[in-house]
C-alpha cells in the first residue's frame, strides 16, 4: 500500500497524517535547538580569547578585545588625547592596535555593549561602553566611546 493511501486509510481523525509528519519534523527541530543551546552554553562557560568567531579576521579582532595583560609604560602613545580622538576622520591610520592610551575626559554616559563573538555571544559577559567628552554637560553625540571596560571575568585580579 502506498504511503498516501495508507495515510488515507489510517485517517480516523481529521489531519492525523499531517500531524504525525509535523511531530517528526518538530522533534527533529527541537533536538537541533537543544544541541545548539548546549553547545552555546559550553562555549560561553569556556570562552577562549578569540571568542566564538568563525572567520580568522573576527577571531583576530576578538583577541585584541580580550587582552588581559596590563600595558607597560613604554606601550603608551602620548599622542592619543581626547581632542585627537574627537577629530573627524578615519582613525585606522592614526593609531596602532599594539599601543595603549590614557585618555582624560568627563564620563557623560555608560551603556551595555551588544552580544558579540568576542564574548562568545554571552548575554551576561558583555562590554561596557563609556562615553567620554570634553565637558561634563556634553550630550553623548559629542562624546567618544571606549569599549576598553571588559567583563571582570576576563581581567585578572591582583
C-alpha positions as CSV (number, residue, x, y, z in Angstrom):
1,X,0.0,0.0,0.0
2,X,1.4,3.4,-0.9
3,X,2.2,6.0,1.8
4,X,-0.6,8.3,0.7
5,X,-3.1,5.5,0.6
6,X,-2.0,4.2,4.0
7,X,-2.4,7.7,5.4
8,X,-5.9,7.9,3.9
9,X,-6.8,4.5,5.4
10,X,-5.4,5.4,8.8
11,X,-7.1,8.8,8.9
12,X,-9.6,8.4,11.7
13,X,-9.3,12.0,12.8
14,X,-9.0,15.0,10.6
15,X,-5.4,15.8,9.9
16,X,-3.9,12.8,11.7
17,X,-1.3,12.0,9.0
18,X,-0.2,15.7,8.7
19,X,0.1,15.9,12.5
20,X,2.3,12.7,12.5
21,X,4.7,14.2,10.0
22,X,4.7,17.6,11.9
23,X,5.6,15.8,15.1
24,X,8.6,14.1,13.5
25,X,9.8,17.4,12.0
26,X,9.1,19.3,15.2
27,X,11.0,16.7,17.2
28,X,14.0,17.0,14.9
29,X,13.9,20.8,15.1
30,X,13.6,20.7,18.9
31,X,16.5,18.3,19.1
32,X,18.7,20.5,16.9
33,X,17.8,23.6,19.1
34,X,18.7,21.7,22.3
35,X,22.1,20.6,20.8
36,X,22.8,24.2,19.6
37,X,21.8,25.7,23.1
38,X,24.1,23.1,24.8
39,X,27.0,23.9,22.5
40,X,26.5,27.7,23.1
41,X,26.4,27.2,26.9
42,X,29.6,25.2,26.8
43,X,31.3,27.8,24.6
44,X,30.2,30.7,26.9
45,X,31.5,29.0,30.0
46,X,34.8,28.2,28.3
47,X,35.1,31.3,26.1
48,X,38.6,31.4,24.5
49,X,40.5,34.7,23.9
50,X,39.4,34.5,20.2
51,X,35.7,34.3,21.3
52,X,33.2,32.4,19.3
53,X,34.1,33.8,15.9
54,X,34.1,31.7,12.8
55,X,36.3,33.8,10.5
56,X,40.0,34.5,11.0
57,X,39.5,38.3,10.8
58,X,36.9,38.3,13.6
59,X,38.9,35.9,15.7
60,X,41.9,38.3,15.5
61,X,39.7,41.3,16.4
62,X,38.3,39.3,19.4
63,X,41.9,38.5,20.6
64,X,42.6,42.3,20.6
65,X,39.4,43.0,22.6
66,X,40.1,40.2,25.1
67,X,43.6,41.1,26.0
68,X,44.1,40.8,29.8
69,X,47.7,41.8,30.4
70,X,48.2,45.4,31.6
71,X,50.2,47.7,29.2
72,X,53.7,48.5,30.2
73,X,54.8,52.2,30.5
74,X,56.5,52.1,27.1
75,X,53.4,50.8,25.4
76,X,51.6,54.2,25.8
77,X,51.2,56.5,22.8
78,X,51.4,60.1,24.2
79,X,49.8,61.5,21.0
80,X,46.5,59.9,21.9
81,X,44.3,62.5,23.7
82,X,40.6,63.0,23.8
83,X,40.9,66.0,21.5
84,X,42.8,63.9,19.0
85,X,40.2,61.1,19.2
86,X,37.4,63.5,18.7
87,X,38.8,64.9,15.4
88,X,36.7,63.8,12.5
89,X,38.1,61.2,10.1
90,X,39.2,57.6,9.9
91,X,41.1,56.6,13.0
92,X,42.5,53.4,11.5
93,X,45.5,55.1,10.1
94,X,46.1,57.3,13.1
95,X,46.5,54.8,15.9
96,X,48.1,51.4,16.4
97,X,46.3,48.5,18.0
98,X,49.6,47.5,19.6
99,X,49.8,50.6,21.6
100,X,48.0,51.8,24.8
101,X,46.5,55.1,25.6
102,X,45.5,57.1,28.7
103,X,42.6,59.5,27.9
104,X,41.2,62.1,30.3
105,X,37.7,63.5,30.0
106,X,34.3,63.6,31.5
107,X,32.1,60.5,31.6
108,X,28.8,61.6,30.1
109,X,27.2,58.2,29.5
110,X,27.6,54.5,30.1
111,X,25.8,51.8,28.2
112,X,26.0,48.0,27.9
113,X,27.6,46.6,24.8
114,X,25.9,44.2,22.4
115,X,26.1,40.4,22.3
116,X,29.1,39.6,20.1
117,X,31.6,36.9,19.0
118,X,34.4,38.3,21.3
119,X,32.3,37.3,24.3
120,X,31.0,34.0,22.8
121,X,27.6,35.6,22.3
122,X,27.0,35.7,26.1
123,X,24.1,37.7,27.4
124,X,25.9,38.4,30.7
125,X,29.6,38.9,29.8
126,X,29.3,42.0,27.7
127,X,31.4,45.1,27.1
128,X,30.6,48.4,28.9
129,X,30.7,51.4,26.6
130,X,31.9,54.5,28.4
131,X,31.2,57.8,26.7
132,X,33.9,60.5,27.2
133,X,33.5,64.2,26.4
134,X,35.5,67.4,26.9
135,X,32.9,68.9,29.3
136,X,30.6,67.4,31.9
137,X,27.4,68.7,30.3
138,X,28.1,67.4,26.8
139,X,25.5,65.2,25.1
140,X,26.6,61.7,24.2
141,X,26.5,62.5,20.5
142,X,29.5,64.8,21.1
143,X,31.4,62.1,23.1
144,X,33.7,59.4,22.1
145,X,33.1,55.9,23.4
146,X,35.6,53.3,24.5
147,X,35.0,49.6,24.9
148,X,38.0,49.0,27.0
149,X,35.9,48.2,30.0
150,X,35.7,44.5,29.9
151,X,34.0,41.8,31.9
152,X,35.7,41.2,35.3
153,X,35.9,37.5,34.3
154,X,38.5,38.4,31.6
155,X,40.6,40.8,33.7
156,X,42.9,39.0,36.2
157,X,42.9,40.3,39.8
158,X,46.0,41.4,41.6
